[in-house]
Amino acid sequence: MRKLAELYTSWKGAEPARVEQLPGAGSNRAYYRITDNEGNTVIGVIGTSRDEDHAFIYLSRHFTLRQLPVPRILAVSDDELRYIQTDLGRLSLFDAIRGGREAGGRYNQQEKQLLVNTIRELPNIQIRGARELDWNNCYPQPVFDADSVLFDLNYFKYCFLKPTELDFHELKLEANFRLFANDLVAEESESFLYRDFQARNVMLDAKGNPYFIDFQGGRKGPFYYDVASFLWQASAKYPAKLRRQLIYEYYNSLKHYVEVPSERHFIQRLSLFVLFRTLQVLGAYGFRGYFERKKHFLDSIPPAMDNLRDLLREPDVFPYPYLMDMLRRLTEMPQFAPRQQPVVKRADGYKITDHDIYQANPLDGPATFSKFDGKGPLVVRVYSFSYRQGIPDDPSGNGGGYVFDCRSTHNPGRYEPYKQLTGLDEPVIRFLEDDGEIITFLSEVYKLADHHVQRYMQRGFTSLMFSFGCTGGQHRSVYCAQHLGEHIHQKFGVEVHIIHREQHIQQTLEAASPQPEA
């Protein structure tokens, strides 16, 4: 501690006014919040591994040059065992979404938006962060390879599987492990694999913007790994619909940085990494729980086994027959029997409403992964947007549907009383309907939309999109999108997603069961 204080004094030119040790977070590094006489704070770190510290210092400096949201390194000791970095505050994403987690996955809109903001930012550090990065500075190895995969799979075998005393054939399992490892590293990758991307390692500023910490274990590797690590973290209890929404958000964000694979390929690859991460964390939980007797890790095993059960519902995704059969028998053991989940109310009294069903495009499919072929129930998406921001992308990959221009109708946004309102507010609705132009406009749209929905239902198509644009995406387009979405849902009973893009408002109208015949 004395040497850290000396480093601070050398950097600052004055001794610290106060030093507060921060709670440990499973790391062998010690963290201190150091305050000067004016109340300004920084974080001081004392490490035990020079190589690990060097990796963090190098990566932080590299990411800072790339203007990525990470702590800046302010001072480093000669031996790199002590360093000072900027203070990103006290609120982590893990703490910010505690209410939804403790309520068994009933996340409110604000919590979901924090998750969306975080997953959208992930490709930034994965792709831009990898550019001109010298991988030799990574710790403990520069690249994600088959040997590291096999190490983790065997960690699962020895620390979790064997203590359960489940009977299995070691040679057959080892053969499937090798196939699995080769598949995971089959694709060349030029991205930064964060490795420990989880809610505890994301700090939030006053505006809710994410900043990333604890990336010292990162290396060159596939971007799928971090998505699986984040969304299938057992203790987070993210509902399947929310996971699909966050996958969609990540996939669309990734498009801004690299040429993305097809949706089908993306989901197939992601599924492999979800299985790998599930086995990996079970290995960690087994070691910390069975051998170190830490209750927190034992408590994490049931939700991880629930994740594994979900994966086993689609065995055809994984071409490892012996491994999958062994995992199925594992989930059927009495000690891992599914537990009846109680309905938990949020402690903060928040009531989940339709407006909290945040699902602009859930990558339609079963609870775990999406399928993009075959026939199924029709899902309609209706967007409002501003032409200044461009026409919405079609998430289904079909090229988009109808786009209607509302700018020919009378614009309430030109008048002061309506400028702060939207097409969902009663004064704007009255203005548009009293004027009458919007009614005439929509009557023709309804005829076209009705015919199209009927034909899509008859042909077994699964996705249809309508978009309404106006100058600001605030009044006319919002009114039209909301009314068309409600009209289609009421008339045909299909699932409808209404997305007011510029207003950041999204709503799901659930499908009637069964759908009416067209």
C-alpha positions in Angstrom: 0.0 0.0 0.0 2.9 2.4 0.8 4.4 2.0 -2.7 0.9 2.6 -4.3 0.7 5.9 -2.2 4.2 6.8 -3.4 3.2 6.2 -7.0 0.1 8.4 -6.5 2.1 11.2 -4.9 4.7 11.1 -7.7 1.9 11.3 -10.4 -0.3 13.9 -8.6 2.4 16.0 -6.9 0.6 15.7 -3.6 -0.3 13.0 -1.1 -3.8 11.5 -1.1 -6.3 12.9 1.3 -8.1 9.6 1.7 -7.7 6.0 0.6 -10.5 3.5 0.7 -10.0 -0.2 -0.1 -12.8 -1.5 -2.4 -14.5 -4.9 -1.8 -12.8 -7.8 -3.6 -14.5 -9.3 -6.7 -12.8 -12.7 -7.0 -9.6 -11.2 -8.3 -6.1 -11.4 -6.8 -5.7 -7.7 -7.4 -6.5 -5.2 -4.6 -8.4 -2.0 -5.6 -8.4 1.3 -3.8 -10.3 4.6 -4.3 -7.9 7.4 -3.8 -9.3 10.9 -3.1 -7.4 14.3 -3.2 -8.1 17.4 -1.2 -10.7 18.6 -3.8 -12.7 15.5 -3.8 -11.4 14.1 -7.1 -11.0 10.3 -7.2 -8.9 7.8 -9.0 -8.5 4.0 -8.7 -5.2 2.5 -7.5 -4.5 -1.1 -8.2 -2.0 -3.5 -6.6 -1.5 -6.7 -8.6 0.4 -10.0 -7.9 1.1 -11.0 -11.5 3.3 -8.8 -13.7 2.2 -10.5 -16.9 -1.5 -10.1 -16.0 -1.0 -6.4 -15.0 1.0 -5.8 -18.2 -1.8 -7.2 -20.3 -4.4 -4.9 -18.7 -2.1 -1.8 -18.9 -1.3 -2.5 -22.6 -4.9 -3.2 -23.6 -6.3 -0.2 -21.7 -3.8 2.1 -23.4 -4.5 0.6 -26.8 -8.3 0.9 -26.3 -7.9 4.4 -25.1 -6.1 5.3 -28.4 -9.1 3.8 -30.2 -11.4 6.0 -28.1 -13.1 3.0 -26.6 -15.1 3.2 -23.3 -12.4 1.9 -20.9 -10.6 3.3 -17.9 -7.5 5.3 -18.8 -4.1 4.4 -17.3 -2.7 7.5 -15.4 0.5 6.1 -13.8 2.4 2.8 -13.7 5.1 1.6 -11.4 8.4 0.4 -13.0 7.6 -3.3 -12.1 4.0 -2.9 -13.4 2.6 -4.4 -10.1 0.9 -1.1 -9.2 -0.9 1.3 -11.4 -3.5 4.2 -11.2 -6.5 4.4 -13.5 -9.5 6.7 -13.9 -12.4 6.1 -11.6 -15.6 5.0 -13.5 -17.8 5.4 -10.5 -19.6 3.0 -8.2 -22.5 1.7 -10.3 -22.0 -1.5 -12.3 -24.5 -3.0 -14.7 -24.8 -5.9 -12.4 -26.1 -3.7 -9.6 -28.2 -1.5 -11.9 -30.3 -4.6 -13.0 -30.5 -6.2 -9.6 -34.2 -5.7 -9.4 -35.0 -7.8 -12.5 -32.5 -10.5 -11.6 -33.9 -10.9 -8.0 -37.4 -11.0 -9.4 -36.5 -14.1 -11.4 -35.9 -12.3 -14.7 -38.7 -9.7 -14.7 -36.7 -6.9 -16.0 -38.3 -3.5 -16.5 -37.9 -1.2 -19.5 -35.1 0.8 -18.0 -33.1 -2.3 -17.1 -33.6 -3.7 -20.6 -32.4 -0.5 -22.2 -29.2 -0.7 -20.2 -28.7 -4.2 -21.5 -29.4 -3.1 -25.0 -26.9 -0.2 -24.7 -24.3 -2.6 -23.5 -24.7 -5.3 -26.1 -24.7 -2.7 -28.9 -21.3 -1.4 -27.6 -19.7 -4.8 -27.5 -18.7 -5.0 -31.2 -17.0 -1.7 -30.8 -14.3 -3.1 -28.5 -14.3 -6.5 -30.2 -13.7 -5.2 -33.8 -12.2 -1.7 -33.5 -10.3 -2.8 -30.4 -8.6 -5.5 -32.4 -7.2 -3.2 -35.0 -3.4 -2.9 -34.8 -3.4 -4.8 -31.4 -0.2 -6.7 -30.7 -1.6 -10.0 -29.5 1.7 -11.0 -27.9 0.8 -8.7 -25.0 -2.3 -10.8 -24.1 -2.4 -13.0 -21.0 -2.1 -15.9 -20.5 -2.1 -16.6 -24.2 -2.5 -14.6 -27.4 -5.2 -16.6 -29.1 -8.2 -18.8 -28.5 -7.2 -22.2 -29.8 -8.2 -25.9 -29.6 -5.9 -26.5 -26.6 -7.6 -23.9 -24.5 -11.0 -25.3 -25.4 -9.9 -28.8 -24.4 -8.5 -27.5 -21.1 -11.9 -26.0 -20.3 -13.8 -29.1 -21.4 -11.6 -31.3 -19.2 -12.0 -28.8 -16.4 -15.8 -29.5 -16.7 -15.2 -33.3 -16.8 -12.9 -33.4 -13.7 -14.4 -30.7 -11.6 -18.2 -31.1 -12.3 -18.9 -34.3 -14.2 -16.9 -36.8 -12.1 -18.1 -35.6 -8.7 -21.7 -36.3 -9.8 -20.6 -40.0 -10.2 -22.5 -40.2 -13.5 -21.3 -43.3 -15.5 -19.7 -42.3 -18.8 -17.2 -43.7 -21.4 -14.0 -41.5 -21.2 -12.7 -42.3 -24.6 -16.0 -41.6 -26.4 -16.4 -38.4 -24.5 -12.8 -37.3 -25.3 -13.4 -38.0 -29.0 -16.5 -35.8 -28.9 -14.6 -33.1 -27.0 -12.0 -33.0 -29.8 -14.6 -32.7 -32.5 -16.2 -29.9 -30.5 -12.9 -28.1 -30.0 -12.1 -28.2 -33.7 -15.5 -26.9 -34.6 -15.2 -23.9 -32.2 -11.9 -22.8 -33.7 -12.7 -23.7 -37.3 -13.3 -20.1 -38.4 -10.5 -17.5 -38.7 -11.1 -14.6 -36.4 -9.5 -11.1 -36.2 -11.6 -9.9 -33.3 -10.8 -9.2 -29.6 -12.3 -11.9 -27.4 -13.1 -10.2 -24.1 -13.5 -13.6 -22.4 -15.0 -12.4 -19.1 -17.8 -10.2 -20.6 -20.4 -10.1 -17.9 -22.6 -7.5 -16.1 -20.1 -7.2 -13.2 -17.5 -6.0 -15.6 -19.5 -3.1 -17.1 -19.6 0.2 -15.3 -22.3 2.8 -16.0 -21.8 6.6 -16.1 -24.5 9.1 -15.0 -26.3 8.7 -18.4 -26.3 5.0 -18.3 -23.5 4.6 -20.9 -21.4 1.4 -20.5 -17.7 1.4 -19.7 -15.7 -1.9 -19.8 -13.3 -3.2 -17.1 -11.4 -6.4 -16.3 -10.5 -7.3 -19.9 -7.0 -8.5 -19.0 -7.8 -12.1 -19.9 -8.8 -11.1 -23.5 -7.1 -12.5 -26.6 -7.7 -13.0 -30.3 -10.8 -15.1 -30.9 -14.3 -15.4 -32.2 -16.9 -12.7 -31.2 -19.6 -15.3 -30.5 -17.9 -16.3 -27.3 -18.6 -13.0 -25.5 -22.3 -12.9 -26.7 -22.7 -16.4 -25.2 -20.9 -15.4 -22.0 -23.0 -12.3 -21.5 -26.5 -13.6 -22.4 -26.3 -17.1 -20.9 -24.8 -16.1 -17.6 -26.7 -18.4 -15.3 -27.4 -16.0 -12.4 -28.8 -13.3 -14.7 -31.9 -15.3 -15.5 -32.6 -13.4 -18.8 -35.9 -14.5 -20.3 -35.7 -16.2 -23.7 -37.5 -13.3 -25.4 -35.1 -10.8 -23.9 -32.1 -12.9 -25.0 -33.4 -13.0 -28.6 -33.9 -9.3 -28.6 -30.3 -8.7 -27.3 -29.0 -11.1 -29.9 -30.8 -9.1 -32.6 -29.3 -5.8 -31.2 -25.8 -7.3 -31.2 -26.1 -8.7 -34.7 -27.3 -5.3 -36.1 -24.6 -3.4 -34.3 -22.0 -5.8 -35.6 -23.0 -4.9 -39.1 -21.5 -1.4 -38.6 -18.0 -2.9 -38.1 -17.6 -6.0 -40.3 -19.3 -7.9 -43.0 -21.6 -10.2 -40.9 -22.4 -13.8 -41.7 -26.0 -14.8 -42.5 -28.4 -15.0 -39.7 -28.6 -18.7 -40.0 -24.8 -19.1 -39.8 -24.6 -16.6 -37.0 -27.1 -18.5 -34.8 -25.6 -21.9 -35.6 -22.1 -20.7 -34.6 -23.5 -18.9 -31.5 -25.2 -22.1 -30.4 -21.9 -23.9 -30.2 -20.4 -21.3 -28.0 -23.4 -21.2 -25.7 -22.9 -25.0 -25.2 -19.2 -24.5 -24.6 -19.7 -21.6 -22.1 -22.4 -23.6 -20.3 -20.0 -26.5 -19.8 -17.2 -24.1 -18.9 -19.1 -22.4 -16.1 -20.3 -25.7 -14.7 -16.7 -26.7 -14.4 -16.0 -23.5 -12.5 -19.1 -23.9 -10.3 -18.1 -27.5 -9.6 -14.6 -26.5 -8.5 -15.6 -23.6 -6.4 -18.7 -25.3 -5.0 -17.8 -29.0 -4.6 -14.1 -28.6 -3.8 -13.9 -25.1 -2.2 -17.3 -25.4 -0.6 -18.5 -21.9 -1.6 -22.2 -21.7 -1.4 -22.6 -18.9 -3.9 -21.3 -21.3 -6.7 -23.4 -24.2 -5.5 -26.5 -21.9 -5.8 -25.5 -21.1 -9.4 -25.6 -24.7 -10.5 -29.4 -25.1 -10.9 -29.9 -22.1 -13.3 -26.9 -23.3 -15.3 -28.5 -26.8 -15.5 -31.7 -25.1 -16.7 -29.6 -23.5 -19.5 -28.2 -26.9 -20.4 -31.8 -28.4 -20.5 -32.8 -25.7 -22.9 -29.9 -26.5 -25.2 -30.8 -30.2 -25.2 -34.2 -29.4 -26.6 -32.5 -28.9 -29.9 -30.0 -31.8 -30.1 -29.7 -31.7 -33.9 -27.8 -28.4 -33.6 -24.9 -30.2 -32.0 -23.2 -33.0 -34.0 -21.7 -34.7 -30.9 -24.0 -37.7 -30.2 -22.2 -39.2 -27.3 -21.6 -35.8 -25.6 -25.3 -34.9 -26.0 -26.5 -38.2 -24.7 -24.2 -37.9 -21.7 -25.4 -34.4 -21.0 -29.1 -35.5 -21.2 -28.4 -38.2 -18.6 -26.7 -35.6 -16.5 -29.7 -33.3 -16.5 -31.9 -36.3 -15.5 -30.0 -37.0 -12.3 -32.2 -36.5 -9.2 -29.9 -33.8 -7.7 -30.4 -31.7 -10.9 -34.2 -32.2 -11.3 -35.9 -29.0 -12.4 -37.1 -26.9 -9.6 -40.6 -25.3 -9.5 -39.9 -21.6 -9.9 -42.0 -19.4 -7.7 -43.5 -16.2 -9.2 -41.4 -13.5 -7.6 -42.7 -9.9 -7.5 -40.2 -7.1 -7.9 -39.1 -5.8 -4.5 -39.3 -2.2 -5.9 -43.0 -2.6 -6.7 -42.5 -2.2 -10.4 -45.3 -3.7 -12.4 -44.4 -5.2 -15.8 -46.7 -3.9 -18.6 -47.1 -4.3 -22.3 -44.7 -1.4 -22.9 -42.0 -3.4 -21.1 -42.1 -6.2 -23.7 -39.0 -4.9 -25.5 -38.8 -7.0 -28.6 -38.3 -5.1 -31.8 -37.2 -8.3 -33.5 -36.7 -11.4 -31.4 -35.0 -13.4 -34.1 -38.1 -15.5 -34.3 -37.7 -19.1 -33.2 -37.8 -21.4 -30.2 -36.8 -20.4 -26.7 -33.0 -20.9 -27.2 -32.2 -20.2 -30.8 -33.8 -19.0 -34.0 -34.7 -20.7 -37.2 -35.0 -18.8 -40.4 -36.7 -21.4 -42.6 -39.9 -23.4 -42.7 -43.5 -22.2 -42.2 -44.9 -20.8 -39.0 -47.1 -18.1 -37.6 -46.9 -14.7 -39.2 -45.2 -11.9 -37.2 -45.9 -8.3 -38.4 -43.5 -5.4 -37.6 -44.7 -1.9 -38.0 -42.2 1.0 -37.8 -42.4 4.7 -37.5 -39.2 6.6 -38.5 -37.7 9.9 -39.6 -36.5 10.1 -43.1 -33.5 12.1 -41.8 -32.4 8.9 -40.0 -33.0 6.6 -43.0 -35.5 3.8 -43.6 -35.5 1.0 -41.0 -33.5 -2.1 -41.9 -35.5 -5.3 -42.3 -34.3 -7.7 -39.6 -35.8 -10.8 -41.3 -33.4 -10.6 -44.2 -36.2 -10.6 -46.8 -35.4 -7.1 -48.1 -38.1 -5.1 -46.4 -41.8 -4.6 -47.0 -44.0 -1.5 -47.6 -42.7 2.0 -46.8 -45.3 4.8 -46.7 -44.5 8.5 -46.8 -46.7 10.5 -44.4 -45.2 13.9 -45.3 -48.0 14.8 -47.6 -50.4 15.1 -44.7 -50.8 18.1 -42.4 -47.9 18.2 -39.8 -48.9 19.1 -36.2 -45.2 19.5 -35.5 -45.3 22.9 -37.1 -47.3 24.3 -34.2 -45.9 25.1 -30.8 -48.5 23.2 -28.6 -47.6 19.9 -30.3 -43.9 20.1 -30.7 -43.1 18.2 -27.5 -45.8 15.6 -28.0 -46.0 12.5 -30.2 -48.6 10.7 -32.3 -49.5 8.7 -29.2 -50.7 11.8 -27.3 -54.3 12.7 -27.3 -53.9 16.3 -28.4 -52.0 15.2 -31.5 -54.5 12.4 -32.2 -57.3 14.9 -32.1 -55.5 17.3 -34.4 -54.8 14.7 -37.0 -58.3 13.1 -37.0 -60.1 16.5 -37.0 -58.0 17.6 -40.0 -59.0 14.3 -41.7 -56.1 13.9 -44.2 -54.5 11.2 -42.1 -57.8 9.2 -42.1 -58.0 9.2 -45.9 -54.4 8.3 -46.1 -54.7 5.3 -43.8 -57.9 4.0 -45.3 -56.0 3.2 -48.5 -53.1 1.7 -46.5 -55.5 -0.6 -44.6 -56.8 -2.0 -47.9 -53.3 -2.8 -49.2 -52.1 -4.1 -45.8 -55.2 -6.4 -45.3 -54.7 -8.1 -48.6 -51.0 -8.6 -48.0 -51.5 -10.0 -44.5 -54.1 -12.4 -45.8 -51.8 -13.7 -48.6 -48.8 -14.1 -46.2 -50.9 -16.1 -43.8 -52.2 -18.3 -46.6 -48.7 -19.0 -47.9 -47.2 -19.7 -44.5 -44.8 -16.8 -44.5 -43.4 -15.7 -41.1 -42.4 -12.1 -41.4 -44.0 -8.9 -42.8 -42.9 -5.4 -42.4 -44.6 -2.0 -42.8 -42.9 1.4 -42.2 -44.2 4.9 -42.0 -41.9 7.9 -42.4 -42.3 11.6 -41.8 -40.0 14.5 -41.2 -39.1 13.8 -37.5 -40.6 10.4 -36.8 -42.6 12.0 -34.0 -46.2 12.8 -35.0 -47.7 11.5 -38.3 -45.6 8.4 -38.7 -46.1 7.4 -35.0 -49.9 7.8 -35.4 -50.0 5.8 -38.5 -47.8 3.0 -37.3 -49.7 2.6 -34.0 -53.1 2.5 -35.8 -52.0 0.1 -38.5 -50.4 -2.2 -35.9 -53.5 -2.3 -33.8 -55.8 -2.7 -36.8 -53.8 -5.8 -38.1 -53.7 -7.3 -34.6 -57.5 -6.8 -34.0 -58.5 -8.1 -37.5 -56.1 -11.0 -37.9 -55.0 -11.9 -34.4 -51.3 -12.2 -35.5 -48.4 -11.2 -33.4 -47.5 -7.5 -34.1 -44.5 -5.6 -33.0 -44.9 -1.8 -33.1 -41.6 0.1 -33.1 -41.5 3.8 -32.9 -37.8 4.0 -33.7 -37.0 7.7 -33.1 -39.1 7.7 -29.9 -37.4 4.6 -28.5 -40.9 3.1 -27.8 -41.6 -0.6 -28.6 -44.6 -2.7 -28.0 -45.6 -6.3 -28.6 -49.3 -7.3 -29.3 -49.3 -11.0 -28.6 -50.9 -13.4 -31.2 -54.3 -14.9 -30.5 -54.2 -18.7 -30.3 -55.0 -20.1 -32.8 -54.7 -17.6 -35.6 -57.9 -17.0 -37.6 -58.1 -18.5 -41.0 -57.3 -16.0 -43.7 
